[in-house]
């Protein structure tokens, strides 16, 4: 019985670590987008407009 509880604890730990890592990665991505979002948008808009001419 103890072995099964240890396995479940390890599964919960791995799942929570993965969720924390994903949240941290999303947070960093959002922060970078918020800082450089206008430049990215204008660069994409300029490259898109160059195809029109």
Protein Blocks (a to p, Z undefined) as FASTA:
>chain_A
ZZmmmmmmmmmmmmmmmmmmmmmmmmmmmmmmmmmmmmmmmmmmmmmmmmmZZ
